[in-house]
């Protein structure tokens, strides 16, 4: 079990690194995001077992995907979960930076 967990964690760390290095989603970029955009994107990926239309991701009829359709890059369910976890890490890091600035 430990080996499987560490592979999953490493995949999430690698995805977060890819988001920063390849997609250029830096801390400065993340800090400009508001209204839980990273968390909403993570939720969409986490709920996506198969490729779905973005309009299927709603809360009480309100779309929750925070960006345009060009940014929707659904792949396999596992990879979508990895992306979701990496996006949640980005959101937590954004909150941590914001809290440090406000103190």
C-alpha positions in Angstrom: 0.0 0.0 0.0 2.8 2.5 0.8 4.3 2.0 -2.6 1.0 2.7 -4.4 0.5 5.8 -2.2 3.9 7.2 -2.9 3.4 6.7 -6.7 0.2 8.6 -6.5 1.7 11.4 -4.5 4.7 11.6 -6.8 2.4 11.8 -9.8 0.5 14.8 -8.2 3.8 16.5 -7.4 5.0 15.9 -11.0 1.7 17.3 -12.4 2.0 20.4 -10.3 5.6 20.9 -11.5 4.4 20.4 -15.1 1.7 23.0 -14.5 4.3 25.5 -13.4 7.1 24.7 -15.8 5.2 23.7 -19.0 1.9 25.6 -18.6 3.7 28.6 -16.9 1.1 28.7 -14.1 3.3 30.4 -11.6 2.5 31.5 -8.1 2.1 35.1 -9.4 -0.5 33.8 -12.0 -2.3 31.8 -9.3 -2.5 34.8 -7.0 -4.5 36.7 -9.6 -7.2 34.1 -9.5 -10.3 34.8 -7.5 -13.6 33.1 -6.6 -12.2 29.7 -6.0 -11.2 29.2 -9.6 -8.5 26.6 -8.9 -10.8 24.7 -6.6 -13.6 24.8 -9.1 -11.4 23.5 -11.9 -10.2 20.7 -9.5 -13.7 19.8 -8.8 -14.6 19.4 -12.5 -11.6 17.2 -13.1 -12.3 15.1 -10.0 -15.9 14.5 -11.2 -14.9 13.6 -14.7 -14.6 9.9 -15.2 -15.0 10.3 -19.0 -14.7 13.2 -21.3 -17.8 15.3 -20.6 -19.1 18.6 -21.9 -18.3 21.5 -19.7 -21.9 22.5 -19.4 -22.4 19.3 -17.3 -20.4 20.7 -14.4 -22.9 22.9 -12.6 -24.0 23.6 -9.1 -27.7 24.4 -9.0 -27.5 25.2 -12.7 -24.5 27.5 -12.5 -21.5 26.4 -14.5 -18.4 25.8 -12.3 -15.7 25.4 -14.9 -13.9 28.7 -14.4 -12.2 29.2 -17.7 -12.9 28.9 -21.5 -13.3 25.5 -23.1 -9.8 25.6 -24.7 -8.5 25.0 -21.2 -10.5 21.8 -20.6 -8.1 19.0 -21.1 -9.8 15.9 -19.8 -7.9 12.6 -20.3 -8.2 9.4 -18.3 -10.1 9.3 -15.0 -6.9 8.7 -13.1 -5.0 11.5 -14.8 -8.0 13.8 -14.2 -7.8 13.0 -10.5 -4.0 13.8 -10.6 -4.8 17.1 -12.2 -7.5 17.8 -9.6 -5.1 17.1 -6.7 -2.4 19.3 -8.2 -4.9 22.1 -8.7 -6.0 21.8 -5.1 -2.4 22.1 -4.0 -2.1 25.2 -6.1 -5.2 26.7 -4.4 -3.9 25.8 -0.9 -0.6 27.4 -1.7 -2.4 30.5 -3.0 -4.3 30.7 0.3 -1.1 30.3 2.3 0.5 33.2 0.4 -2.6 35.4 0.8 -2.7 34.6 4.6 1.0 35.5 5.0 0.5 38.8 3.2 -2.5 39.7 5.4 -0.7 39.0 8.7 
